[in-house]
Amino acid sequence: MRVMKAPPHSRICIKCGGKLLGLAHPRWRMCPACYYEDRLAKLRPVREAEEELRITSSNLRLIEQKLDSAEDTLRRLLSVRIGHWPLYRWYLASKKRDRKVRAHRIFCDKCRNRMADLDAKKDSLKSEISDHKKLKNKCQKAIVFRQARLASQRASASLLCEFEHNTAAATDAEFDRDRFVISKKDYRRGNAIDNYFRVHLSDLAISAFSGHCLVCGSSQSLTLDHYGLAKNEGGNLVLLLKDGVGFRMNFVVLCQGCNSAKSDRDYRMFFSADQIKLIHDVHVTIARRVASDVGLRENMKKHYRDILGNRFSQDQFRW
């Protein structure tokens, strides 16, 4: 396929507006389906090429017949023997025959040259028709692939939207360990999920709490603490529901002093009712943004792959 020049960062098809993703070279400006459609639009219709091929084949057969007739006439002229004629008659007959032989030889040469040209044109037309059909076949496959990719993207978007909705709705549920996926790795501090959340989503979480400790209001030495399910119970800052339909927020912003004071105490014994309501509102506010984070979802899949196993092939784990 011909390489089409475009800025290396261009990943959007200039014709259909779809994302190229990994389907095309970074320098291409169109997806394969649009590229083949554009090439087909620039070619003449295959029917015209087939009609021209039919006319060329017909002309070729006609010239072959003329050539065969001219060669037969030439053979007859060369086989004629001039008898014992008088000298002047022999001379005139000989010159007349030579003129005819020369004319027929010139005509035969022209027919052969014309046949060679028509043969080359015929081969070119056959090649053009074959290339056109191959290109059309590639275009049809690319269109089917694009339609399948768009359908998959729509399905993924629908699943992601449902996943984000379930994540937001899960903030109303109690912290029951039986409702979440918990592995042995979750009891370790600094596992992959907590580390990713602290590196990539801590600013979002702290800003959601207005950059202050929830208990004392301090803005110094802020930390992310496990809220409803403590670390010694296998809790992470974000929990995965057992049916795989969403996350459950499990973090709160505290200063180091309040974090030490809370320790492993139950959140209902440490926070007031107003504070619990505020935490719930914050979790609802950022639940969709946390659930839409691709890196977090991928880390969650890798982290629990040994537990979920083959269930990743099911629809509820395609987010």
N, C-alpha and C positions, 0 to 999 in steps of 0.2 A: 504494500500500500504506500502511496506517495505521502511523504511527510509534509504536513502543512504548517507553515510558520505562524507562531503565536508566542506571546510572552510566556515564560516558563511557569508562571504562577496561575495561568488561566486554566481553570478546571470546570468551566461552564460551557456547554454547547451553545454556539452563537446562533443556532437555528431553532432548536426546540427548547433551549434554556435548561435542559436537564444536567445533572451533575455527571461529570465524566468518571470520577472516582478512579478505580484501577482498570477501567476498560480500555483506555487509550493512552498513548504516549503524551507526556506533559506538553509537548509542543503542538499537539493537534488542537484545533479549534472546534471540531465537531465530533459528536459521537459516531460510532460506526454506521448506525442506521441512517443518520442525516448525511453522512459522507457518501454512502452508496447511492442514496436518493439523489443527491446533487450530481453525482457522476452520471447516473442514468438519465437525468433531465438534460444533460449536455449532449448525449448521444442521440442520433437519429433513431426513429422507431425501427424495431427489428423487422417489421413487415415490409418497410421500404427496402431494406437490405435483402430480404428474401425475394422480393419481386425483381430487384436488379439481378440477383443471382439466377433467377429463372430465365430472364431475358438473355443474360450472358451465356448460359448453357445452351439456349436455343440458337443463338448466333454462332456458338462454337460448333454445334452439330451441322448447321448450314454450311459453314466454311469447310468443314471436313468433307461434306458431300461434294462441294465445288472442287476441292483439292483432289479427291479421288477421280472425279470426272476429267480434270485437266491432266492428271498423270496417265490415265487410260488413253486419252487422245495423244499425249506425248509418246507413249509406247507404240501406238499405231503408226505415227509419223516416222518414228525411227526404224520401224520394221518394214516400211515400204521400200521396195527395190526398184530402181529406175532401170527399165530394160534397155535394149539396144536401140535407143532412139538416136535421131540425128543430133549432131553436136549442139546446135542452137536450142533444140527442144530440151535436151538433157541439161543444158546450162540454165535455161529459164526455170525448169522444174526443180532443179537443185537449189537455186536461189530462193524460190518460193517456199520450198520445204524448210530451208534454213531459217527464213524469217518466222515461219509458224513455230518451229521448234524453239527459237529464241524467245518469242512472245509467250509461249506456254511455260517455259522455264522461269521467266520473270514472274509470271502470274503465280506459279507454284511457290516460288520464294516469298512472294508477298503473302500468300495464304498461310505459309508456315510461320512467318513473322507475326501475322495477325493472330494465329492460333496460340502462339507463345504468349502474346500480350493478354489474350482472353483467359488462358490458363492461369497466368499470374493474378489477373483480376479475380478469377473464380476462387483461387486459393485465399486471396485477401478477404473476399466477401465471406467465405466459410469461416475464416479465423475471426472476423468481426462478429458474425452471428454467434459463434461459439463463446467468444469473450462476453458478448452482451448477455447470453443466457447464464453464464457463470456469475456475472456481476449481479444479475437479477436474482439468482439463487442466494448469493451472499446477502443481498439487500433484504430479501424475505426473511432469512435466518436472523439477521441483525434486528429487523423490526420485531420479530417474535421475541427475541431476547430482550429488547427494550421494553416491550409490553409486559413481559414476565418480571423484569426488574422493577418497572413502575408499580406493578401489582404487589410485588414483595415490599416495596417501599411504603405503599399505602397501608398494607397489612401491618408492617412494623410500626408505622406512625400510629395506627389505630391501637395496636397493643401497647405502645409506649404511652399513649394518652390514657388508656385504661389503667396502666401501671401507675402513672402519676396520680390519677384520681384515687386509686386504692391506697397509695402512699399517704395522700392527704386525709383520706377517711380513716386510716389506721391510727391516727393520732388520738382518736376518741376511745380506743380500746385500752384495757388494763395491761400491765406488764406481766403476762403469764408466760413462764418459760416454755410451756408446751406449745405455744403459738409460734415460736421462732425456731429457726435453724441454728443449732449451736454445735460446734465441734471442739475437739480438744485444743485446737490452736487459739480458740477465742478466750481461753483462760490466761494466755500469755499477754503481758503488756507489750505494746509496740508491735502488734501483728500487722499484716498487710492492710487490712481495712482501716484500722485506727490511724496508721501512719499516713495513708492516702488522704484521709479526712483532715488530719492535722496540717498536712502540707498544702492541699489544694482547696479545701473548703473551710478552713478555720476563719479566714477573713469574713466570709459570708455569715458564719455562725456568730462571730463576735459583733459584727455590725447589726445583726438581727436583734441582739440584746443591747443595742445602742452603745456598745463599747464600754459597758460597766458591769461590775459584779452584780448579780441578781440580788444578793443578800445585803451586802454593805454598801453598794454603789461605787466602790473603788474602781479606778481605771488603770491601776498599776498591777503588774504581775498577774495578768489574766490567764486562766487555764480553761481547758475543756474537760469537764468531768462527766462521768457516766451518771445518767439521771435516774431512770426507773429500774434498770437491771445492772447491778454492780459488776465489776470485772471478776470478782471471785465467784459470780454466778454464770460466767460466760458471756457477759454483755459487751457489745462493742458500741461505738458512738452511733452507728447505724445498724439496725437489726433487719434481717431478712425474714419475712413471713414464711411459714412452713409450706404453704401452697404456692409460693413463688409469685404471688400477684402484686407484691409491693414491699416497701421498706417501712420501718418504724423508727422515727427519730428517738435517740436515746442520749442526748447531750444537753448540758447546761453550762453557761459561762459563769465561773466563780474565780475569785482571787485565790492565791495560794493559801491564805489563812482560812478562808471559808471552806476551801476544798479539804483542808486537813480537818476542820471541825466536822464536816459532813462525814468524812471517812466512808464506811460501808453502811451507814444508817439508811433505813428506808426513806424514800423521798417524802412520803406522807407524814413522817415523823419529824422531818427536818424543815420542810418548806411550809409556808402558810397557804391557806386556800387561795388568796389573791395571787401569790407567787406561782402556785400550780396552774392557775388560770392563765397567767401571763406566759408561762412556759408553753402551755398548750397552744395559745394563740401564735407564738413565735414558730412552733413546730408546724402548724397549719400554713403559716405564711411562706416558709421556705421549703416545705415538703416537695412541691413540684420541681423546684430548682435543683434540689439535691437528687431527686429521682431521675431528672433529665441528664445528669452528669454521666457521660459515656464511660469515663475512666473508672468511676466508682462501680458501675454495673459490671464492667469487665473484671475488675478486681474481686467483686463479690462472686462472680462465676468461678474464677480460678480458685478462690479461697475455699469454696464449698463443693468443688468438683468431686472430691472423693465421697461426699455424702449424697449429693444429688444424682451423680452418675448419669445413667441414660436418660433421665428425665429432662435433660437439657434439650433433647430433640423434640419435646412436646411444646405446644404453642405457648404455654404460660411461662416458659423459660427462654423465649426468643427475643426478649427485650435486651 
